Amino acid sequence: MKRAKAPRPAARKAAAPPTLDKLLHTPVRLGIVSILRKGPLSFPKLRVALATTDGNLSVHARKLEAAGYVACEKAFAGRVPRTRYRVTPKGRRALARYLEDMERILGGS
């Protein structure tokens, strides 16, 4: 005759780990929003600050723009195109949440 197994004690439920914003969780995109929080920058200055290529910066900036995290302003100085990026209020909030979540993951709070 088999013995009945004793019921297991209920497991404690741990707080759900923070979920990181996948859009910001790439080095280039996180860098873009982090740098732009200090103020708008032109495309060339942003590219140099991030040490990336035109194509790479362009692709990541477009994704952030589509999400509403950054705004792109295009103008011409004579015949030369000038592109400037700035972080939006939505982007600032997303960066603040991302940094708070990272603090929780790293055990800061």
URBEL-V955942 format. One record per backbone hydrogen bond with DSSP energy under -1.0 kcal/mol. NH is the residue of the N-H (numbers start at 1). CO is the residue of the C=O. E is the energy in kcal/mol with one decimal. If there is no record, write none. Layout:
nh = {NH:NH}
co = {CO:CO}
e = {E:E}
This chain:
nh = {25:26:30:31:32:33:34:35:36:37:38:39:41:43:46:47:48:49:50:52:57:58:59:60:61:62:63:64:65:66:67:68:69:71:73:75:77:80:82:84:85:86:88:92:93:94:95:96:97:98:99:100:101:102:103:104:105:106:108}
co = {21:24:26:27:28:29:30:31:32:33:35:36:85:83:42:43:44:45:46:47:53:54:55:56:57:58:59:60:61:62:63:65:64:86:84:82:80:77:75:73:41:71:69:88:89:90:91:92:93:94:95:96:97:98:99:100:101:102:103}
e = {-1.3:-1.5:-2.7:-2.1:-2.5:-2.2:-2.3:-2.6:-2.5:-1.1:-1.3:-1.2:-2.1:-2.5:-2.4:-2.6:-2.3:-2.4:-1.9:-1.7:-2.5:-2.6:-2.3:-2.1:-2.8:-2.2:-1.7:-2.0:-2.4:-2.6:-1.4:-1.0:-2.6:-3.0:-3.1:-2.5:-2.9:-1.8:-3.6:-2.5:-3.0:-1.9:-2.3:-2.4:-2.3:-2.3:-2.4:-2.3:-2.6:-2.5:-2.6:-2.2:-2.7:-2.3:-2.1:-2.1:-2.4:-2.4:-3.4}
